[in-house]
Amino acid sequence: MKNRIVYSFILFFCFTSFIVAKQDKYIKHTVGQGETITQIAQKYKVTPYDIYKLNPDSQNGIQLNSVLLIPSNGSAFIASNTKAQTATKVSAQVGPAKKATTHLVQPKETLFSLSRMYNVSVESIREANVELLKNGLQIGQNVVIPASDGTSSVVAETVKSTPKQEVKEAPKPTPKPQVISTNSETKYHVIAPKETKFGISKMYGMTIQELEQLNPEIANGFPIGLKLVVSGNVIPQNSSTPSKAIIASNSSEYSTKRYLEEYVVRPNETIYSISRDYGISEQELVYLNPELKKALKLGMILRVPKGQKKETIVKEKLDLTKSLKTDKKKNLIMLLPFNVSKIQGDTVNSTEARLKKDKFLNLTLDFYSGALMAIDSAKTLGLNIDVKIFDSQETKNSSGLGELVTENNFGNADAIIGPFYQSNVEKLAEWLGNSRTPIISPLSKEYGKSYPNLYQSLPSEDKMRNAMFDYMRSKDGNIVAVIDSKKQSIYDYFSKNQPDVKIIGLSEKGTLVQDSLSIRLSRTKLNYVVLVTEKTSMILNSTNIMQKLKADYQIQMAILEYNETLDFEEVKLASLTNLNMMYPSISKPNDSETNTSFENSYKKQNNVFPNQFAVRGFDVTFDTLLRLSQEKSFEETIQTASTEYVENKFDYDQTESGGYKNNGVFVLYYDTDLTIKVAQ
């Protein structure tokens, strides 16, 4: 079967390029459905002011199919790291004062960007929308824009670039926080690892909103190494943990009502969920509330950043096939590591022999076969999408991406799936950052640098663990942990992230003693015993004790990740099912009619049933195709809708440092009927 896929792929594999013709002085652009001046300006790398200058009437709104003149060499709000580009600041006066108007808020817009677009102050917009902006600027709001007095200036950056874009390696993260002072009053700060908007804003005596107004590019991201414009007095920074140094240097300021407010802990909340809601790290929350080192308790009153709680968006699980919009063609690019040149150049091994030995090639072909099923399903639904597949020619330490990006206009793609390796997908996200093209990482569990256009489709280890603890707390369970003495990293994880979980002491031989466990169990609650070990002897010892104690206590065993030791013959399946062993998973068992239909169709085409990588290829590709075929933009569907397909769930959250990470984790358990079921 895989031989046929390889030969088919080589026969039909092709590369295409797209050339955009430009006029000498300006470009004519026909306004598309839902487009805004800001989006059009970003597309042509000019400023909204440049468009307004050539099209004065556009300041009062633009209509579908109207034609705008776009300067071919305009100003651009684009940060560049290449040596061939230089930036200089200029000021431009906006023309005559206009009447008050309304503006429909688009994704990524901020009050600061609106003030620049309409040449009015942020304060004027706030005053005109006091009630509307109580919870901050939201996508889809109709904001009143007061009349301009014609005196404000718009600050832009002109970028001079060479005709051909250079492809360069991403800059290395700044190891320590840097404060850069100029001869004028303007000061800059370079974002260091683990820094947050909250920490930096308090360092300079400002709010997060003010920091975003000065740096609108961080409204939807917070990448390490970015140079921020800041204000206020610089507080010396000598610690690798910024928040502690800031708070310690001015503890009296942090105790005032100006910066902090009280928050009462609600049911099912965790340190992780509260810190996430307030846009700070878990370490910052614990530092503000030292009592959290002991435990987080229902009703506890915590000190949190004043006015910084994020509005909770309840995502609805949607069937995107019910809301398709196919009037406009979308372009999807897939970058898969076939490494065809290596296969063709291998004079020692035949294709069949290589397939037997090359696990990575097998994984790629499985994913590809599932993706082809998704593309066929999209055709059946009538989706208007052009899919191009390229060989990324990648290994863990190299790839052919540079040549592909240079020769093909990837910036015009509506979305890109791949590459497979994290280092390569991060490079691509950086290179295409200006175009904001969504880059979906399909298989990588590693998380490195975040980019606003990078979508991690596999949940991280922390997401998997947090899903487990969130579930156990939602059941008001008593959580205890039995941890192998050699698992120091796990001890550190519990200490930092789950301080309220009781760690059970072990004997001198490193084994669990029944009395040590029983004294920590509750007779009125369900007791979750988290077992962290890969030793067969410790697993047998611990499971035997748990089964004995089940006569007097409600006990359920839990693990935090897949453990192949549990598959050994010595560990009886009956023991695990009796304890209803629970674990986190990115996929779920599915015996629905839809899944059966998919498996039968796949087997009919490939002569085998699909494995996890084939199913993953289908789910990731089908989700991307459907999100591209909606009334809303791809990013808006990510922010508002969760989806679920054959085995995988996609529930993305935006991270503080930029980009999106999937929360799509299932909590599964072994049932007594020897089946695996979904707990959540």
C-alpha positions in Angstrom: 0.0 0.0 0.0 2.7 2.4 1.0 4.7 1.6 -2.2 1.7 2.8 -4.2 1.5 6.0 -2.1 5.2 6.7 -2.7 5.0 6.1 -6.5 1.8 8.1 -6.8 3.3 10.9 -4.9 6.4 11.1 -7.1 4.3 11.0 -10.3 2.0 13.8 -9.3 4.2 15.9 -7.1 4.7 19.4 -8.6 5.5 22.9 -7.5 3.7 26.1 -8.5 4.4 29.8 -8.1 2.3 32.8 -8.2 3.4 36.2 -9.4 1.7 39.5 -8.4 2.0 42.1 -11.1 2.5 45.7 -9.8 2.1 49.0 -11.5 4.7 51.6 -11.4 3.0 54.0 -9.1 0.1 52.3 -7.5 -2.0 49.1 -7.4 -5.7 48.8 -7.9 -7.4 46.7 -5.2 -11.0 45.6 -5.4 -12.5 45.4 -1.9 -13.5 41.8 -0.9 -16.2 40.6 1.5 -15.5 41.6 5.0 -12.2 43.4 4.2 -11.2 46.5 6.3 -8.7 49.3 5.6 -6.3 47.8 8.2 -6.4 44.3 6.6 -5.8 45.8 3.1 -2.9 47.9 4.4 -1.3 44.9 6.0 -1.7 42.9 2.8 0.2 45.5 0.7 2.7 46.5 3.5 1.4 50.1 3.6 -0.2 52.1 6.4 -4.0 53.0 6.6 -2.9 56.6 6.2 -1.3 55.8 2.8 -4.6 54.4 1.6 -6.6 57.3 3.0 -4.3 59.8 1.3 -5.0 58.3 -2.2 -8.7 57.5 -1.4 -10.1 60.3 0.9 -13.6 59.0 0.7 -12.5 55.7 2.3 -12.3 57.4 5.7 -16.1 57.3 5.8 -16.1 53.5 5.0 -15.5 51.1 2.2 -18.0 49.1 0.1 -17.8 45.6 -1.3 -16.3 45.6 -4.9 -15.2 49.3 -4.6 -11.8 50.0 -6.1 -9.0 51.5 -4.0 -5.6 52.9 -5.1 -2.7 51.4 -3.2 0.8 53.0 -3.3 3.3 50.5 -4.6 6.1 51.7 -2.3 4.3 52.9 0.8 5.1 53.0 4.5 4.8 49.8 6.5 4.2 49.0 10.1 6.5 46.0 9.8 9.4 45.2 12.1 12.4 43.8 10.2 15.5 41.9 11.4 17.3 41.8 8.0 20.4 43.8 7.4 19.0 45.0 4.0 16.2 46.9 5.7 16.4 50.2 7.6 13.6 52.0 9.5 13.1 55.7 10.2 10.3 57.4 12.0 8.2 60.1 10.3 5.2 62.1 11.2 2.3 62.8 8.9 -0.5 65.3 9.4 -4.0 64.1 8.7 -6.2 66.3 6.6 -9.3 68.3 7.5 -11.4 67.3 10.5 -14.1 64.7 9.9 -17.5 64.1 11.4 -18.0 61.5 14.1 -18.4 58.0 12.7 -18.6 54.3 13.8 -16.1 51.6 13.4 -16.7 47.8 13.4 -13.8 46.3 15.4 -11.8 43.7 13.6 -9.4 41.0 14.9 -6.0 42.3 16.2 -7.2 46.0 16.4 -6.5 48.0 19.5 -7.6 51.4 20.8 -4.1 52.6 19.9 -4.4 51.4 16.3 -7.8 53.0 16.0 -6.5 56.3 17.3 -3.8 56.2 14.6 -6.3 55.2 11.9 -8.7 58.0 12.6 -6.2 60.5 13.9 -7.9 61.0 17.3 -6.6 60.3 20.8 -7.2 57.1 22.7 -8.8 59.1 25.5 -11.3 60.6 23.0 -12.4 57.2 21.9 -12.7 56.0 25.5 -14.8 59.0 26.5 -17.1 58.4 23.5 -17.6 54.7 24.4 -17.6 54.6 28.2 -20.2 51.9 28.7 -19.1 49.9 25.7 -15.5 49.7 26.7 -16.0 48.7 30.3 -14.6 45.2 29.5 -12.1 46.4 26.9 -12.2 46.5 23.1 -13.9 43.4 21.7 -14.1 42.0 18.2 -17.5 42.9 16.5 -18.2 46.0 18.6 -19.4 49.2 16.8 -17.2 51.8 18.4 -18.1 55.5 18.0 -15.1 57.4 16.6 -15.3 61.1 17.6 -14.5 63.9 15.1 -10.9 64.6 14.5 -9.6 68.1 15.3 -7.0 67.7 12.5 -4.1 68.4 14.8 -3.0 64.9 15.9 -0.1 63.3 14.2 0.2 59.7 13.0 3.5 58.0 13.7 4.6 55.5 11.1 7.7 53.6 10.1 9.0 53.7 6.6 10.9 50.6 5.6 13.4 50.5 2.8 14.0 47.0 1.6 15.9 45.2 -1.1 13.8 43.6 -3.9 14.5 40.1 -2.8 13.7 39.0 0.7 16.4 37.2 2.6 15.7 34.2 4.6 17.5 34.2 7.9 17.7 32.2 11.1 15.5 33.4 14.0 17.4 35.6 16.5 18.3 33.8 19.7 16.2 34.6 22.7 17.5 37.3 25.0 18.9 35.5 28.0 18.2 38.3 30.5 15.9 41.3 30.6 17.4 44.3 28.8 16.5 47.9 29.3 17.7 50.2 26.4 17.8 53.9 27.0 18.2 56.5 24.3 19.5 60.1 24.6 15.9 61.3 24.6 13.2 60.4 27.1 12.1 57.3 25.0 13.1 54.0 26.6 13.0 50.5 25.3 12.8 47.1 26.9 13.7 43.8 25.3 11.3 40.9 26.3 13.2 38.2 28.1 12.1 34.5 28.7 9.3 34.1 31.2 8.4 37.8 31.3 4.8 38.8 31.1 2.9 41.9 30.1 1.8 42.3 33.7 5.4 42.1 35.0 6.8 44.6 32.5 4.0 47.1 32.8 4.4 47.2 36.6 8.2 47.6 36.1 7.6 50.9 34.4 4.6 52.1 36.4 2.0 51.6 33.7 -1.0 49.4 32.9 -1.1 46.6 30.4 -3.4 48.6 28.2 -0.9 51.5 28.1 1.9 49.1 27.2 -0.3 47.7 24.4 -1.1 51.2 23.2 2.6 52.0 22.8 3.3 48.6 21.2 0.1 47.5 19.3 2.0 44.5 17.9 1.8 42.8 21.3 -2.0 42.9 21.4 -2.1 39.3 20.1 1.4 38.1 21.0 4.4 38.5 23.3 7.5 37.1 21.5 10.8 36.8 23.3 13.4 39.2 22.0 10.9 41.9 20.8 12.0 45.5 21.6 9.2 47.4 23.4 8.7 51.1 23.8 8.1 51.7 27.5 7.6 54.7 29.8 8.2 55.7 33.4 11.2 55.2 35.6 13.3 52.1 35.2 13.5 49.8 38.2 16.8 47.9 38.4 16.5 44.3 37.3 19.0 41.8 38.7 16.9 38.6 39.0 16.2 36.0 36.4 12.6 36.0 37.7 11.4 39.5 36.8 8.2 39.6 38.8 10.0 38.8 42.1 12.5 41.6 41.6 9.8 44.0 40.7 7.6 43.2 43.6 10.5 43.1 46.1 11.8 46.4 45.0 8.5 48.1 45.6 6.4 45.9 47.8 4.5 48.8 49.3 3.4 49.9 45.9 2.0 46.4 45.2 0.1 46.4 48.4 -1.9 49.5 47.4 -5.3 49.4 45.8 -3.8 51.0 42.7 -2.4 47.7 41.5 -4.1 44.9 43.3 -7.6 43.8 44.1 -9.1 40.8 46.0 -10.4 37.7 44.3 -12.4 34.9 45.9 -11.5 31.4 44.8 -14.4 29.6 43.2 -15.2 25.8 42.8 -13.0 23.8 40.4 -10.4 26.6 40.0 -6.7 26.0 40.1 -3.5 28.1 40.4 -3.0 27.5 36.7 -6.5 28.6 35.7 -6.5 31.8 37.9 -3.0 32.9 36.7 -4.1 32.3 33.1 -7.3 34.4 33.6 -5.2 37.3 35.0 -2.5 37.1 32.4 0.3 36.4 34.9 2.5 33.4 35.5 1.8 30.9 38.3 5.0 32.0 40.0 3.8 35.6 40.1 0.4 34.5 41.6 2.2 32.5 44.3 4.6 35.3 45.0 1.6 37.7 45.5 -0.1 35.0 47.7 2.5 33.0 49.7 -0.3 31.0 51.3 -0.7 29.2 48.0 2.5 27.3 48.7 0.5 25.2 51.2 -2.8 24.8 49.2 -5.4 26.5 47.1 -8.7 26.3 48.9 -12.3 27.1 48.0 -13.3 30.6 49.3 -9.6 31.7 49.8 -9.1 35.5 49.2 -6.3 36.1 46.8 -4.4 39.3 45.7 -4.5 39.7 41.9 -3.7 42.4 39.4 -6.4 45.1 39.4 -8.6 45.2 36.4 -6.6 42.6 34.4 -9.0 39.7 34.5 -9.5 38.4 31.0 -13.1 37.9 29.8 -13.8 34.2 29.7 -14.9 33.2 26.3 -17.0 30.1 26.4 -16.3 28.2 23.2 -19.1 26.3 21.6 -18.4 22.9 20.2 -19.5 23.3 16.6 -20.0 21.2 13.5 -18.4 23.4 10.9 -19.9 21.4 8.0 -23.2 23.2 8.9 -21.9 26.7 8.2 -19.8 26.5 5.1 -19.1 29.5 2.9 -17.5 28.5 -0.5 -17.9 31.6 -2.7 -14.2 32.5 -2.4 -11.3 30.1 -3.2 -8.9 29.4 -0.3 -5.3 28.1 -0.7 -3.9 25.5 1.6 -0.3 24.4 1.5 1.0 21.2 3.1 4.7 20.7 3.9 5.4 17.0 4.4 8.8 15.4 4.9 8.8 12.8 2.1 12.5 13.3 1.4 11.9 12.0 -2.2 15.5 13.0 -3.3 16.9 10.6 -0.7 14.6 7.8 -1.8 15.5 8.3 -5.4 19.2 8.6 -4.6 19.4 5.5 -2.4 21.3 3.0 -4.5 21.7 0.5 -1.6 18.1 0.0 -0.4 15.0 -0.6 -2.5 11.9 1.4 -1.8 10.4 -1.6 -0.1 13.5 -2.1 2.0 13.5 1.5 3.0 9.8 1.4 4.0 10.6 -1.5 6.4 13.4 0.4 8.1 12.5 4.1 7.9 9.9 4.7 10.7 9.8 8.5 10.0 8.9 7.9 6.3 6.2 5.4 7.4 4.8 8.0 9.8 4.8 10.7 7.0 3.0 8.4 4.6 0.4 7.4 7.2 -0.3 11.1 7.9 -0.4 11.8 4.2 -2.9 9.0 3.5 -5.2 10.4 6.2 -4.8 14.0 4.7 -5.8 12.7 1.3 -9.0 11.3 2.9 -9.7 14.7 4.3 -9.2 16.4 0.9 -11.6 13.9 -0.7 -14.2 14.6 2.0 -13.7 18.3 1.3 -14.4 17.8 -2.4 -17.5 15.8 -1.5 -18.7 18.8 0.6 -18.0 21.2 -2.3 -15.3 23.2 -0.5 -13.6 25.8 -2.7 -10.0 25.1 -1.7 -6.8 24.6 -3.7 -4.4 22.3 -1.9 -0.7 22.2 -2.8 1.6 19.6 -1.3 5.4 20.2 -1.1 8.2 18.0 0.0 9.8 19.8 3.0 12.9 17.6 2.8 13.4 17.9 6.5 15.2 16.2 9.3 15.5 17.3 12.9 18.5 19.5 12.1 17.9 20.6 8.5 15.2 21.2 5.9 14.6 22.5 2.4 12.3 25.2 3.6 14.6 28.1 2.7 14.5 27.2 -1.0 10.8 26.6 -1.0 10.0 29.9 0.7 12.3 31.7 -1.8 10.8 30.1 -4.9 7.2 30.0 -3.9 4.9 32.8 -2.6 3.8 31.1 0.7 2.7 34.4 2.1 -0.4 34.3 -0.2 -1.5 31.0 1.4 -4.6 31.1 3.6 -3.0 28.4 5.9 0.0 26.0 6.0 0.1 22.6 7.6 3.7 21.6 8.5 6.6 21.2 8.7 6.8 18.3 11.2 9.8 19.2 13.3 9.3 22.1 15.8 12.5 24.0 14.9 11.4 24.0 11.3 7.8 25.1 11.9 9.1 27.9 14.1 11.4 29.1 11.3 8.6 29.2 8.9 6.3 31.0 11.3 9.0 33.7 11.7 9.6 34.1 8.0 5.9 34.5 7.3 5.2 36.5 10.3 4.5 39.7 8.4 1.8 38.0 6.2 0.2 36.6 9.3 -0.3 33.3 7.4 -1.5 30.6 10.0 1.1 27.9 10.4 -0.3 24.7 11.9 2.2 22.4 13.6 0.6 19.0 13.1 2.7 16.5 15.2 5.2 18.3 17.4 4.9 18.0 21.2 7.9 20.3 21.7 7.1 23.9 22.4 9.8 26.5 21.8 9.4 30.1 20.7 5.8 31.4 20.2 4.7 33.4 17.1 1.4 35.1 16.6 0.8 33.0 13.5 1.9 29.7 15.0 -0.8 27.1 16.0 0.3 24.1 18.0 -2.2 21.4 17.3 -0.8 18.9 19.8 -1.4 19.8 23.5 1.8 20.3 25.5 2.7 18.0 28.5 1.7 20.8 30.9 -1.8 21.0 29.2 -2.2 17.2 29.5 -1.2 17.3 33.2 -3.3 20.3 34.0 -6.4 18.7 32.3 -6.0 15.8 34.7 -5.9 18.0 37.8 -8.6 20.3 36.6 -10.9 17.2 36.2 -10.0 15.7 39.6 -10.7 19.1 41.3 -13.9 19.5 39.4 -15.1 16.3 41.2 -14.0 17.7 44.5 -11.7 14.8 44.9 -9.0 14.3 47.5 -5.7 14.2 45.5 -2.6 12.4 46.7 0.6 11.4 44.8 3.0 8.5 45.0 6.2 9.5 43.2 9.3 7.5 42.5 12.2 9.0 44.5 14.2 9.3 41.3 11.6 11.5 39.6 13.0 14.8 40.8 11.5 16.8 37.9 8.1 15.5 38.9 8.6 16.6 42.5 9.6 20.0 41.1 6.4 20.1 39.0 4.2 19.4 42.0 5.9 21.9 44.1 5.5 24.7 41.6 2.2 23.9 40.0 0.2 21.6 42.3 1.3 22.6 45.9 -2.0 21.5 47.4 -1.5 17.8 46.4 -0.3 15.6 49.2 2.9 13.7 48.4 3.0 10.3 50.1 6.3 9.4 51.8 8.1 6.2 50.8 10.1 3.6 52.8 13.9 3.5 52.9 13.7 1.0 50.1 11.6 3.4 48.0 8.4 1.4 48.3 4.9 2.5 49.4 3.8 1.6 52.9 0.0 1.0 53.4 -0.3 3.1 56.5 1.5 6.1 54.9 -1.2 6.1 52.2 -4.3 5.4 54.3 -3.5 8.3 56.7 -3.8 10.7 53.8 -7.1 9.3 52.4 -10.6 10.7 52.9 -13.5 8.6 53.9 -16.1 11.1 52.5 -14.5 11.9 49.2 -13.3 10.1 46.1 -9.5 9.7 46.5 -7.4 10.1 43.4 -4.0 8.4 43.8 -1.6 9.7 41.2 1.2 7.1 40.6 4.4 8.3 39.0 6.9 5.5 38.4 8.3 3.3 35.6 9.4 0.5 38.0 7.4 -2.7 37.7 8.0 -3.5 41.3 6.7 -0.2 42.5 3.7 -0.4 40.3 2.8 -3.9 41.6 3.4 -2.8 45.2 1.3 0.4 44.9 -1.6 -1.2 43.0 -1.8 -4.1 45.5 -2.1 -1.6 48.4 -4.7 0.5 46.6 -6.9 -2.5 46.0 -6.7 -3.6 49.6 -7.7 -0.1 50.8 -10.7 0.0 48.4 -12.6 -2.0 51.0 -12.7 1.1 53.2 -12.1 4.0 50.8 -13.2 5.2 47.4 -10.0 5.1 45.3 -9.2 5.7 41.7 -5.7 5.4 40.3 -4.3 8.1 37.9 -1.2 8.5 35.8 0.0 11.7 34.1 1.3 10.3 30.9 1.6 7.1 28.9 3.7 4.4 30.7 4.7 1.4 28.6 5.6 -0.5 31.8 1.8 -0.9 32.4 1.7 -3.0 29.3 4.0 -5.7 30.7 2.5 -9.0 31.5 3.5 -8.7 35.2 1.0 -5.8 35.6 -2.4 -7.4 35.4 -5.1 -5.6 33.4 -7.6 -6.6 36.0 -5.8 -4.5 38.6 -5.9 -1.4 36.4 -9.6 -1.9 35.6 -10.5 -2.5 39.2 -8.8 0.8 40.1 -10.4 2.5 37.1 -7.0 3.8 36.1 -7.3 7.3 34.6 -4.9 9.1 32.2 -4.8 12.1 29.8 -4.9 11.5 26.0 -4.9 13.6 22.8 -7.2 11.0 21.2 -10.3 9.1 22.3 -11.8 5.7 21.5 -14.6 6.2 19.0 -17.1 3.5 18.0 -19.6 5.9 16.5 -21.1 5.4 13.0 -19.0 8.3 11.6 -15.8 6.6 12.8 -16.8 3.2 11.4 -17.6 4.8 8.1 -14.1 6.5 8.0 -12.3 3.3 8.9 -14.1 1.3 6.2 -13.5 4.0 3.6 -9.8 4.1 4.5 -9.5 0.4 4.4 -11.1 0.3 1.0 -8.6 2.7 -0.4 -5.4 1.5 1.4 -6.1 -2.2 2.2 -5.4 -1.6 5.9 -7.2 0.0 8.8 -5.9 3.5 9.8 -3.4 3.9 12.6 -3.1 6.9 14.9 -1.0 8.9 12.4 -3.4 8.4 9.6 -6.3 9.5 11.8 -4.3 12.5 12.9 -3.6 13.4 9.3 -7.3 13.3 8.6 -8.4 15.3 11.6 -5.8 18.1 11.4 -6.3 18.5 7.6 -10.1 18.3 7.8 -10.3 20.8 10.7 -8.1 23.3 8.7 -10.1 22.9 5.5 -13.4 23.5 7.4 -12.1 26.5 9.3 -11.0 28.1 6.1 -14.5 27.7 4.6 -16.4 29.8 7.1 -17.9 33.3 7.1 -15.4 34.2 9.9 -11.7 34.3 9.4 -9.5 31.4 10.3 -8.3 33.1 13.5 -11.8 34.1 14.5 -13.0 30.5 14.3 -10.0 29.4 16.4 -11.0 32.0 19.1 -14.7 31.1 19.1 -15.2 27.4 18.2 -13.9 24.1 19.4 -14.2 21.1 17.1 -14.0 17.3 17.4 -13.5 14.7 14.6 -12.7 11.0 14.4 -10.3 10.9 17.4 -8.9 14.4 18.0 -10.3 17.6 19.6 -9.2 21.2 18.7 -9.8 23.8 21.4 -7.2 26.5 20.9 -6.3 29.2 23.5 -4.1 32.2 22.7 -0.9 32.3 24.8 0.5 35.3 26.6 3.6 35.3 24.5 1.7 34.9 21.2 0.4 32.1 19.1 -2.1 29.4 19.9 -2.0 26.1 21.8 -4.5 23.3 21.7 -6.3 22.4 24.9 -7.9 19.4 23.2 -7.2 16.8 25.9 -9.4 13.8 26.8 -9.4 12.3 30.2 -9.9 8.5 29.8 -10.3 5.6 32.2 -10.3 1.8 32.3 -13.8 0.6 32.9 -14.5 -2.7 34.7 -15.9 -4.1 31.4 -12.4 -4.0 30.0 -13.1 -1.0 27.8 -11.6 2.5 27.7 -14.1 5.3 28.2 -14.1 9.1 28.2 -14.4 10.7 31.7 -14.2 14.2 30.2 
